[in-house]
Amino acid sequence: MILSEYRGNTMFNLTGKTAVITGASRGIGKAIAMKFAKQGANIAFLHIFDAENAAQTEKELAELGVKVKGYECDVSDFNGTKAAIEQIIEDFGEIHILVNNAGIIRDGLMLSMKEEDFDKVINVNLKGTFNMTKGVYQHFMKKRRGRIINIASVVGINGNAGQSNYASAKAGIIGMTKSVAKELASRGVTVNAIAPGFIATDMTASMPEKAREAAIAAIPMKKAGQVEDIANTALFLASDEAAYITGEVIKVDGGMAM
Ligand SMILES: NC(=O)c1ccc[n+]([C@@H]2O[C@H](COP(=O)([O-])OP(=O)(O)OC[C@H]3O[C@@H](n4cnc5c(N)ncnc54)[C@H](O)[C@@H]3O)[C@@H](O)[C@H]2O)c1
């Protein structure tokens, strides 16, 4: 490689690729979408109950000169996600990268956790990841290439009091990541997970002040992570440079779960 190519930063180039990102109307998903678009990727993103932010995200992505479209779709709806993926393939031609990022929390000790709060968190976080992965599975298999990046959490590795539903979903995502990675490795498809620690987004802003302070105090780096920290890791995993990495879980947590 000649030196000018290094200077032009040809690394992590996603030009001509289409990424599908769930939950990209704000937070981590939006940061991933912006990062990928800056590297040339076209973006199809899913969102729900967040039309204003979704319109803003669509506008900001379009300003980067890539093709972009937002789809209102609940990731926990099996038939809805199937239809959305078919529509995206029709609109964009093909899909190269899937980022399963959409997620919710419904915290509470198990003693008081309602059945519907357990079901809801499993359905959006874990079943949503299943629905979307199943939706692109054959498409990726036939093309003999593809990248799947699942946003898990350090809570899925270490557990967390008050988050038995969320921890179960995220641990499930890690198991699913490794299983699908084994199924698709010989087809040129990589499947990896990112386990963020405590990242400054609307999700963590909704936590009680005391819980937020305690969470930050428990981080060796003594600060919350930024959405860009997760987006940078997602970009690496989506790139050609990460072609030989699969079934991996990368913690991005300021040392929280070491
Ligand atoms: N923020 C953190 O500290 C942190 C830590 C670990 C893991 N995570 C994970 O990162 C991901 C993003 O988190 P965030 O903090 O950016 O959250 P956020 O609440 O800011 O954004 C969540 C996004 O998901 C979308 N969404 C929610 N339910 C959906 C559904 N049923 N169908 C489609 N879209 C849906 C929302 O529209 C939104 O765009 C989640 O999976 C979360 O569990 C976050």
The ligand as a Tripos MOL2 file, in Angstrom:
@<TRIPOS>MOLECULE
LIG
   44    48     1     0     0
SMALL
NO_CHARGES

@<TRIPOS>ATOM
      1 N1        -26.8370    3.7450   27.3960 N.am      1 LIG1
      2 C1        -26.1500    2.8150   28.0460 C.2       1 LIG1
      3 O1        -25.4780    3.0490   29.0440 O.2       1 LIG1
      4 C2        -26.1600    1.3970   27.5180 C.ar      1 LIG1
      5 C3        -25.3540    0.4600   28.1770 C.ar      1 LIG1
      6 C4        -25.3380   -0.8510   27.7110 C.ar      1 LIG1
      7 C5        -26.0930   -1.1960   26.6130 C.ar      1 LIG1
      8 N2        -26.8810   -0.2720   25.9930 N.ar      1 LIG1
      9 C6        -27.6720   -0.7080   24.8660 C.3       1 LIG1
     10 O2        -27.4350    0.1190   23.7480 O.3       1 LIG1
     11 C7        -28.6100    0.1690   22.9310 C.3       1 LIG1
     12 C8        -29.0000    1.6180   22.6800 C.3       1 LIG1
     13 O3        -29.2120    2.2620   23.9100 O.3       1 LIG1
     14 P1        -29.4140    3.8500   24.0650 P.3       1 LIG1
     15 O4        -28.8750    4.1980   25.3980 O.co2     1 LIG1
     16 O5        -28.9400    4.5570   22.8500 O.co2     1 LIG1
     17 O6        -31.0220    3.8960   24.1490 O.3       1 LIG1
     18 P2        -32.0750    5.0260   23.7660 P.3       1 LIG1
     19 O7        -33.2410    4.7990   24.6530 O.co2     1 LIG1
     20 O8        -31.4430    6.3890   23.7540 O.co2     1 LIG1
     21 O9        -32.4580    4.6500   22.2520 O.3       1 LIG1
     22 C9        -33.1130    3.4590   21.9820 C.3       1 LIG1
     23 C10       -33.5160    3.3980   20.5230 C.3       1 LIG1
     24 O10       -34.1990    2.1560   20.3140 O.3       1 LIG1
     25 C11       -35.4280    2.4060   19.6650 C.3       1 LIG1
     26 N3        -36.3970    1.3930   20.0730 N.ar      1 LIG1
     27 C12       -36.8480    1.1090   21.3250 C.ar      1 LIG1
     28 N4        -37.7520    0.1230   21.2910 N.ar      1 LIG1
     29 C13       -37.8560   -0.2370   19.9860 C.ar      1 LIG1
     30 C14       -38.6290   -1.2130   19.2870 C.ar      1 LIG1
     31 N5        -39.4740   -2.0280   19.9420 N.pl3     1 LIG1
     32 N6        -38.4960   -1.3000   17.9500 N.ar      1 LIG1
     33 C15       -37.6560   -0.4810   17.2720 C.ar      1 LIG1
     34 N7        -36.9020    0.4500   17.8710 N.ar      1 LIG1
     35 C16       -37.0020    0.5710   19.2060 C.ar      1 LIG1
     36 C17       -35.8300    3.8100   20.0550 C.3       1 LIG1
     37 O11       -36.7180    4.3660   19.0870 O.3       1 LIG1
     38 C18       -34.4650    4.4990   20.0720 C.3       1 LIG1
     39 O12       -34.1190    4.8950   18.7600 O.3       1 LIG1
     40 C19       -29.6850   -0.6370   23.6860 C.3       1 LIG1
     41 O13       -29.7170   -1.9470   23.1950 O.3       1 LIG1
     42 C20       -29.1610   -0.6210   25.1110 C.3       1 LIG1
     43 O14       -29.6460   -1.7170   25.8450 O.3       1 LIG1
     44 C21       -26.9250    1.0210   26.4230 C.ar      1 LIG1
@<TRIPOS>BOND
     1     1     2 1
     2     2     3 2
     3     2     4 1
     4     4     5 ar
     5     4    44 ar
     6     5     6 ar
     7     6     7 ar
     8     7     8 ar
     9     8     9 1
    10     8    44 ar
    11     9    10 1
    12     9    42 1
    13    10    11 1
    14    11    12 1
    15    11    40 1
    16    12    13 1
    17    13    14 1
    18    14    15 2
    19    14    16 1
    20    14    17 1
    21    17    18 1
    22    18    19 2
    23    18    20 1
    24    18    21 1
    25    21    22 1
    26    22    23 1
    27    23    24 1
    28    23    38 1
    29    24    25 1
    30    25    26 1
    31    25    36 1
    32    26    27 ar
    33    26    35 ar
    34    27    28 ar
    35    28    29 ar
    36    29    30 ar
    37    29    35 ar
    38    30    31 1
    39    30    32 ar
    40    32    33 ar
    41    33    34 ar
    42    34    35 ar
    43    36    37 1
    44    36    38 1
    45    38    39 1
    46    40    41 1
    47    40    42 1
    48    42    43 1
@<TRIPOS>SUBSTRUCTURE
     1 LIG1         1 GROUP 0 **** ****
